[in-house]
Amino acid sequence: MFLDSRFIDEPLIASDICIIGAGIAGITIALQFAEKACQVVLLESGGITPDPATQSLYAGETVGSFHEQLDESRTRYLGGSSNCWGGWCRPLDTIDFETRSWIPNSGWPVSKDKLLPYYERSHNLLELGMFDYGWHGSPSSAKDGFVLFPIEDGRLHNLIAKLSPPTRFGVVYRPQLNRASNIKVLLYANVTEIIANETAKKVTGVQVATLNGKSFTVSAKIVVLAAGGIENARLLLLSNRAQQMGLGNGNDLVGRYFMDHPRIRTTRIILREPRHYRALYDGTLSKLRHWRGKQKNKGLFTAHITPKPEIQRQMQLPNSRTRLWPRFANELSDAYFALIAIRKHLYHRSRFSFPLHKTAYELLRHLPVLIKNAPLAAMTLGDVLLDPVLERREFYLETNLEPIPNFDSRVSLSPARDRLGLNQVRVDWRLTEQDREHWLVVNKLLIEDLTKSGVISSATMPSDPGEFWPKDVVGCWHHMGTTRMHTDPAKGVVDADCRVHGIGNLYIAGSSVFPTVGSDFPTITIVALALRLSDKLEAALVCDCVTSGSRLQTSGNIA
């Protein structure tokens, strides 16, 4: 059942489970309880489609390393970040879960083996087909016309990633949520506080407000915070009546260790056989291949390269993944930057529902540049549009790095207030010298091994790497690490079951619990952890009912 919170007059809504956030994690958990003998309330800040007023609640301040504006890197309506997600999926590698002496604060309290069954289950929700990330055949053999780099004898290896359609959770699973008689999805419901008892050992529910002035409380036996890597930390910090520093923040860890995947594109290469490799390794062709793959009902996949786990251990490297990115003609011209800016503003309007006048202003601002440089703009546009068929061109190596967990990289509260009167956030994304050294070493390794294997015929590396770091480093909109998982309350916000240390019935879902983040796409791991948490919650509800003497019918496996 879907309800518009702007028209709710009840002061109190009772539930067994209250889930804050109807994004990928929140919807995944809610679906596991559909038609079971418990009442679920799923709170969504936005509506079915985006609107500017709700989207503005994401606004905040960014300091430190460059990061996208906060209201331009998430979508605040039903489905959450699945609405702006590209669809790439790959489980974290086994080494990503390990404690590595060369990476401070590394190590998960959950192994990949324990998470593997949930990775497999996630494929159904993400519409990924068979759970198989191998490559059947020798590295140099063609499969459906695709060829892997012949690098397996060296220090690098190829890894396969799957492509989801991508699944828009708010669209695909809206009918199922609507049919479930025990689930209430409250739209336009903004959580302003997680309510705890006086000792902060238990939460009793959440306070909700709407932008039109309504307010009410949702009581719950269990509260699950699934609002995203930044908002999870923000809501804990805002909920500071019982604990002055915020719920779960007795050790000043909430909001700490904020991570994104640093992405850098500098080294230019020429491929010996671009027609053999572009289809798998070129990120700009993924959507085109994706569409064609769907038409042919074929498995959708892409590839990247990374140092082998034994090389990572030997050279004491964090993880990384590298793919190709084409170098376009005139890419440093004013016309090129104007075209990129126009594309960005059109994209942001469609994704975030920014006001039309704002988009129109930005378009008009860049139009004179295109008119002044019309011939160059036409050439640049033609180069971009014809890119899939222009095989002979230079490419960049684009590398995503596994960031070093950094205590000083953090999300905190800003004095500025949003439309609800709540403190906005300040995001201080900080990279370390170890991140920079990692990029220098892995970039050199890539050039040496790709040249030795005959994949590339030449490479042009930056003469002064300092010129590009950190200036050319950007993020991937992967907000992670702010409520990290650890068995020791002095080192993490949640335990191995994603329960907040010291609070018996408050759980956190999403990438904010990642203690380290590998170099791969977080979505499939978010879903796997949400499925695992759902089993834990079901077990917790059963225990609660046994203790209280009530009955609760359940089904499904309990880990």
C-alpha positions in Angstrom: 0.0 0.0 0.0 1.3 3.5 -0.9 0.3 6.5 1.1 1.1 10.2 0.7 2.4 11.4 4.1 1.4 15.0 3.2 -2.2 13.9 3.9 -1.8 11.7 6.9 -3.5 13.0 10.1 -2.6 10.2 12.4 -0.1 11.2 15.1 1.2 7.6 15.5 1.7 4.7 13.1 2.7 1.4 14.6 5.0 -1.1 12.9 7.2 -4.1 13.6 9.9 -2.9 11.2 10.4 0.7 10.1 12.8 1.1 7.2 14.2 4.6 6.5 14.8 4.9 2.8 13.1 3.3 -0.2 16.3 2.9 -2.3 18.0 -0.3 -3.3 18.7 -1.6 0.3 15.4 -0.5 1.8 13.2 -2.0 -1.0 15.3 -5.2 -1.0 14.6 -5.6 2.8 10.9 -4.7 2.5 10.4 -7.3 -0.3 11.7 -10.1 1.9 8.9 -9.4 4.4 6.0 -9.1 1.9 2.9 -11.0 3.1 4.6 -12.2 6.3 3.0 -11.8 9.7 4.7 -8.5 10.6 3.9 -4.9 9.8 6.4 -3.0 7.7 6.6 0.7 7.2 8.9 1.9 4.4 9.6 5.6 4.5 10.5 7.5 1.3 11.5 11.2 1.4 10.3 11.7 -2.2 7.5 10.6 -4.4 7.1 8.3 -7.4 8.9 10.8 -9.6 11.6 13.5 -8.8 10.7 17.0 -7.7 13.0 19.9 -7.0 11.9 20.7 -3.5 12.6 17.2 -2.2 15.8 16.9 -4.2 17.1 20.1 -2.5 17.1 18.2 0.8 20.3 16.6 -0.4 22.1 19.9 -0.7 25.2 20.4 1.4 28.8 21.6 1.5 31.7 19.8 -0.1 35.3 20.6 1.0 38.6 18.7 0.6 39.1 16.8 -2.6 36.7 17.6 -5.5 33.3 15.9 -5.3 30.1 16.4 -7.2 27.5 18.6 -5.6 25.6 16.5 -3.2 22.2 17.1 -4.7 23.6 16.1 -8.1 24.9 12.6 -7.1 21.8 11.0 -5.7 18.1 10.8 -6.6 15.7 11.4 -3.8 12.5 9.5 -4.9 11.2 6.0 -4.9 14.1 3.7 -5.9 16.8 6.0 -4.6 20.2 5.7 -6.3 18.9 2.9 -8.6 17.4 5.8 -10.6 20.8 7.2 -11.6 22.7 3.9 -11.6 24.5 2.6 -14.7 23.9 -1.1 -14.0 27.5 -2.4 -13.5 27.8 -5.3 -11.1 30.6 -7.4 -9.7 31.0 -8.9 -6.2 33.9 -7.7 -4.2 37.0 -9.9 -4.6 38.1 -12.3 -1.8 41.1 -10.1 -1.0 38.8 -7.1 -0.4 37.4 -8.8 2.7 40.8 -9.7 4.2 42.9 -7.8 6.8 45.9 -6.5 4.8 48.8 -5.3 6.8 49.6 -2.6 4.1 46.1 -1.1 4.3 45.3 0.6 7.6 41.9 -0.3 9.1 41.3 -3.1 6.5 39.4 -6.3 7.1 35.7 -7.3 7.2 34.1 -9.3 10.1 32.3 -11.1 7.3 34.1 -13.3 4.7 33.2 -13.5 1.1 32.3 -17.2 1.6 29.6 -16.2 4.1 28.3 -13.5 1.7 28.4 -15.7 -1.4 24.9 -17.2 -1.1 23.5 -13.7 -0.8 25.5 -12.5 -3.9 23.8 -15.4 -5.8 20.3 -14.4 -4.5 21.0 -10.8 -5.5 21.1 -11.7 -9.2 17.3 -12.2 -9.3 16.6 -8.8 -7.8 19.1 -7.1 -10.1 18.0 -9.0 -13.2 21.5 -10.3 -13.9 20.7 -13.9 -15.0 23.1 -16.7 -14.1 25.6 -16.2 -11.4 28.8 -16.6 -13.3 31.7 -14.2 -13.5 34.1 -16.6 -15.3 35.2 -16.6 -18.9 34.7 -19.9 -20.6 37.6 -20.5 -23.0 41.2 -19.3 -23.3 41.9 -15.6 -22.7 42.7 -15.1 -26.4 39.6 -16.8 -27.8 36.6 -14.9 -29.1 33.2 -15.2 -27.5 30.3 -13.6 -29.4 33.0 -11.5 -31.1 34.7 -10.3 -27.9 38.3 -10.9 -27.1 40.1 -10.6 -23.7 43.5 -9.0 -23.3 46.2 -11.7 -23.5 47.7 -10.8 -20.1 47.1 -13.8 -17.9 50.7 -15.0 -18.0 51.9 -11.7 -16.4 51.0 -9.7 -13.3 47.6 -8.5 -14.5 44.4 -10.4 -15.1 41.0 -9.9 -16.7 37.9 -9.7 -14.6 34.3 -9.8 -15.9 31.5 -7.6 -14.7 27.7 -8.1 -15.4 25.4 -5.4 -16.6 21.9 -5.0 -15.1 19.2 -3.5 -17.4 19.7 -1.4 -15.0 17.0 -2.3 -12.6 15.1 0.7 -11.4 13.8 -0.5 -8.1 11.0 2.0 -7.8 9.6 1.0 -11.1 10.2 -2.7 -11.2 9.2 -3.5 -7.6 6.5 -0.8 -7.1 3.6 -3.3 -8.0 4.9 -5.9 -5.6 5.2 -3.4 -2.8 1.7 -2.1 -3.5 0.2 -5.6 -3.4 1.7 -6.5 -0.1 -1.0 -6.1 2.5 1.5 -5.8 5.4 3.7 -3.1 3.9 2.9 0.6 4.0 5.1 2.7 1.8 4.9 6.3 3.0 5.9 8.8 0.3 7.1 12.4 1.0 8.1 11.2 4.5 11.3 12.8 5.8 12.8 11.4 9.0 14.0 14.2 11.3 15.0 12.0 14.2 15.5 8.4 15.3 13.9 8.3 18.7 15.8 6.4 21.5 15.1 5.8 25.1 16.9 7.7 27.8 19.8 5.3 28.0 20.2 5.1 24.2 20.1 1.3 24.4 17.0 1.0 22.4 15.1 3.0 19.7 11.4 3.2 19.8 10.6 4.7 16.4 11.2 7.7 14.2 9.9 11.2 13.9 8.6 12.1 10.4 7.9 15.5 8.8 6.7 16.6 5.4 7.5 19.7 3.4 3.9 20.9 3.8 4.1 21.0 7.6 2.7 17.6 8.6 4.4 15.5 11.3 3.9 12.1 13.0 5.7 9.3 14.7 6.3 5.8 13.5 6.8 3.3 16.3 8.8 0.1 15.7 10.2 -2.9 17.3 13.1 -2.7 14.8 14.4 0.3 12.9 16.6 -0.1 9.8 18.5 3.0 8.5 18.9 2.6 4.7 19.2 6.2 3.5 22.5 6.1 1.8 26.2 6.6 2.6 25.8 10.3 3.5 22.3 10.4 4.9 22.8 7.4 7.2 25.5 9.3 9.0 23.6 12.6 8.9 20.5 11.1 10.6 22.5 9.4 13.3 24.3 12.8 14.1 21.0 14.6 14.0 19.4 12.2 16.5 21.3 13.6 19.5 18.8 13.9 22.3 19.8 10.7 24.1 23.4 10.8 23.0 24.9 14.3 22.7 27.2 13.3 19.8 24.5 11.4 18.0 23.2 7.8 18.1 26.0 5.2 17.9 28.6 7.9 18.0 30.1 7.4 21.4 33.5 6.8 19.8 33.3 9.6 17.3 33.1 7.2 14.3 29.8 8.2 12.7 30.6 10.0 9.5 34.3 9.1 9.7 36.1 7.0 7.0 34.0 8.5 4.1 35.1 6.9 0.9 34.4 7.1 -2.8 36.3 5.4 -5.6 39.0 7.8 -6.9 38.9 7.7 -10.7 41.7 9.2 -12.8 42.3 9.2 -16.5 45.7 10.5 -17.7 47.9 8.0 -19.6 47.2 7.8 -23.4 47.8 4.6 -25.3 47.4 3.2 -28.8 46.0 -0.3 -29.1 47.4 -2.7 -31.7 44.0 -4.2 -32.4 41.3 -1.9 -31.2 38.5 -3.8 -33.0 39.3 -6.8 -30.9 39.2 -5.1 -27.5 37.0 -2.1 -27.6 33.7 -3.9 -27.2 34.7 -5.3 -23.8 36.9 -2.7 -22.3 35.6 0.7 -23.6 33.3 2.2 -21.0 31.7 4.5 -23.6 30.4 1.6 -25.6 28.7 -0.2 -22.6 25.3 1.4 -23.1 25.3 0.7 -26.8 26.3 -3.0 -26.3 23.8 -3.1 -23.5 20.9 -2.2 -25.8 22.0 -4.6 -28.5 22.5 -7.4 -26.0 18.9 -6.9 -24.7 17.6 -7.1 -28.2 19.4 -10.4 -28.8 18.6 -11.7 -25.3 22.3 -12.4 -24.6 24.2 -12.2 -21.4 25.4 -8.7 -20.8 29.0 -8.2 -19.6 32.0 -6.1 -19.7 35.7 -6.5 -18.6 38.4 -4.6 -16.8 42.0 -5.4 -15.7 43.6 -5.4 -12.3 46.8 -6.7 -10.7 46.4 -10.3 -9.6 45.8 -10.9 -5.8 49.2 -12.4 -5.4 50.8 -9.3 -7.0 48.7 -7.0 -4.8 50.2 -8.9 -1.8 53.7 -9.0 -3.1 53.7 -5.3 -4.1 51.5 -4.3 -1.2 48.9 -2.6 -3.4 45.3 -1.9 -2.7 42.9 -3.2 -5.4 42.1 -1.3 -8.6 40.3 -1.8 -11.9 41.2 -0.2 -15.3 39.3 0.1 -18.5 39.6 2.1 -21.7 38.3 5.6 -22.4 38.5 7.1 -26.0 40.4 10.3 -26.5 38.2 12.6 -28.5 39.3 15.2 -31.0 39.4 18.8 -29.7 38.7 17.6 -26.2 40.5 20.6 -24.7 38.6 23.1 -26.8 35.9 25.5 -25.5 33.4 23.9 -27.8 34.0 20.5 -26.3 33.6 21.7 -22.8 30.4 23.5 -23.8 28.9 20.3 -25.3 29.9 18.4 -22.1 28.3 21.1 -19.9 25.0 21.1 -21.9 24.8 17.3 -21.8 25.4 17.4 -18.0 22.6 19.9 -17.4 20.1 18.0 -19.6 21.0 14.8 -17.8 20.6 16.4 -14.4 17.2 17.8 -15.3 15.9 14.4 -16.4 17.4 12.6 -13.3 17.0 15.2 -10.6 14.1 17.3 -11.8 16.0 20.5 -11.5 13.8 23.6 -12.4 13.4 24.3 -16.1 14.6 27.9 -15.7 17.9 26.7 -14.2 18.5 24.3 -17.1 17.5 26.9 -19.7 19.9 29.4 -18.1 22.8 27.0 -18.3 22.0 26.1 -22.0 21.8 29.7 -23.0 25.0 30.4 -21.1 26.9 27.9 -23.3 25.1 28.5 -26.6 27.3 31.5 -27.6 30.4 29.4 -27.3 29.0 26.8 -29.7 27.9 29.5 -32.2 31.3 31.2 -32.0 33.0 27.9 -32.6 30.4 26.3 -34.8 32.8 24.4 -37.2 34.9 23.1 -34.3 31.7 22.2 -32.3 30.3 20.3 -35.4 33.6 18.3 -35.7 33.6 17.5 -32.0 30.0 16.4 -32.0 30.6 14.3 -35.1 33.6 12.7 -33.4 31.6 11.8 -30.3 28.6 10.5 -32.3 30.7 8.4 -34.6 32.9 7.1 -31.8 31.6 3.5 -31.8 32.7 3.0 -35.5 36.0 4.9 -35.3 38.3 2.2 -34.2 41.6 4.0 -34.9 42.0 6.5 -32.1 44.0 7.0 -28.9 42.6 5.8 -25.6 43.1 6.7 -22.0 43.6 4.2 -19.3 40.9 5.0 -16.8 41.7 3.6 -13.3 39.4 3.3 -10.3 41.4 2.9 -7.1 40.5 1.2 -3.9 40.8 4.1 -1.4 42.6 3.9 1.9 40.2 4.1 4.8 41.0 7.6 6.3 39.7 8.7 9.7 39.9 12.3 8.7 37.7 11.8 5.6 34.3 12.5 7.0 30.7 13.6 6.8 29.7 16.1 9.5 26.9 18.5 10.2 27.0 22.0 8.8 25.5 25.1 10.4 23.4 25.6 7.3 19.8 24.3 7.4 17.5 22.7 4.9 13.8 23.3 4.3 12.9 21.2 7.3 15.2 23.2 9.6 17.7 20.3 9.9 21.5 20.8 9.6 22.8 20.1 6.2 26.0 18.0 5.8 29.6 19.0 5.1 31.5 16.3 3.2 35.3 16.4 3.5 36.6 13.8 1.1 40.3 13.3 1.8 42.7 11.1 -0.1 46.0 10.1 1.3 49.6 10.0 0.1 49.2 6.2 -0.1 46.4 6.7 -2.6 48.7 8.8 -4.8 51.6 6.3 -4.5 49.2 3.5 -5.4 48.2 5.2 -8.6 51.8 5.9 -9.6 52.8 2.2 -9.1 49.8 0.7 -10.7 49.9 3.0 -13.7 53.6 2.0 -14.3 52.7 -1.7 -13.9 49.8 -1.4 -16.4 52.1 0.2 -19.1 54.8 -2.3 -18.6 52.6 -5.4 -18.8 50.3 -4.2 -21.6 53.3 -3.3 -23.7 55.0 -6.6 -23.0 51.9 -8.6 -23.9 51.5 -6.7 -27.2 48.2 -5.1 -26.3 49.5 -1.5 -26.8 52.0 -0.2 -29.3 52.8 3.1 -27.4 51.9 5.0 -24.3 52.2 8.6 -23.3 52.5 9.1 -19.6 52.3 12.4 -17.8 55.8 13.9 -17.4 54.8 15.3 -14.0 52.3 13.1 -12.2 51.9 15.8 -9.6 50.2 18.0 -12.2 47.3 15.5 -12.3 47.0 14.5 -8.7 44.7 15.4 -7.1 43.5 17.9 -9.7 42.2 15.3 -12.2 40.8 12.9 -9.6 37.0 12.5 -9.5 34.6 10.3 -7.6 32.1 7.7 -8.9 29.1 8.7 -6.7 29.9 5.8 -4.5 29.3 7.1 -1.0 30.7 4.5 1.5 32.2 3.8 4.8 30.6 6.4 7.2 29.0 3.8 9.6 31.7 1.1 9.1 31.4 -2.5 10.3 33.7 -3.9 13.0 33.4 -6.3 15.9 35.0 -3.8 18.2 32.8 -0.8 19.1 36.0 1.3 19.3 36.7 0.6 15.6 33.2 0.5 14.0 29.7 1.8 14.2 27.9 -1.5 13.5 28.7 -5.1 14.3 29.0 -8.0 11.9 25.2 -8.2 11.7 24.9 -4.5 10.8 23.4 -3.7 14.2 24.6 -0.4 15.8 26.9 -1.1 18.7 25.1 -0.7 22.0 21.6 -0.3 20.5 19.7 -3.5 20.5 17.2 -2.8 17.7 18.8 -0.3 15.3 20.4 -1.7 12.1 22.0 0.0 9.2 21.9 -1.1 5.5 23.8 0.1 2.5 27.4 0.9 1.6 28.0 3.1 4.6 28.8 -0.2 6.6 31.7 -1.1 4.2 34.9 -1.1 6.2 36.9 -1.3 2.9 35.4 -0.9 -0.5 37.6 -2.7 -3.1 37.6 -1.2 -6.5 34.3 -2.6 -7.8 30.8 -1.4 -8.1 29.0 -1.3 -4.6 25.4 -2.1 -5.7 25.5 -5.9 -5.8 27.2 -5.9 -2.4 24.6 -3.5 -1.0 21.9 -6.0 -2.1 23.7 -9.0 -0.8 24.2 -7.4 2.6 20.5 -6.3 2.6 19.4 -9.9 2.0 21.6 -11.2 4.7 20.3 -8.5 7.1 16.7 -9.5 6.2 17.4 -13.0 7.5 18.9 -11.6 10.7 15.9 -9.4 11.2 13.5 -12.2 10.7 15.4 -14.2 13.3 15.3 -11.2 15.7 11.6 -10.8 15.3 11.0 -14.5 16.0 13.1 -14.2 19.2 11.1 -11.1 20.2 7.8 -12.9 19.8 9.0 -16.0 21.7 10.1 -13.7 24.5 6.8 -11.8 24.6 4.7 -14.9 24.2 3.1 -13.8 20.9 3.1 -15.7 17.7 4.7 -14.7 14.4 4.6 -16.9 11.3 7.7 -16.8 9.2 9.2 -18.4 6.2 12.5 -18.5 4.4 16.0 -19.4 5.4 17.5 -17.9 8.5 21.3 -17.6 8.5 
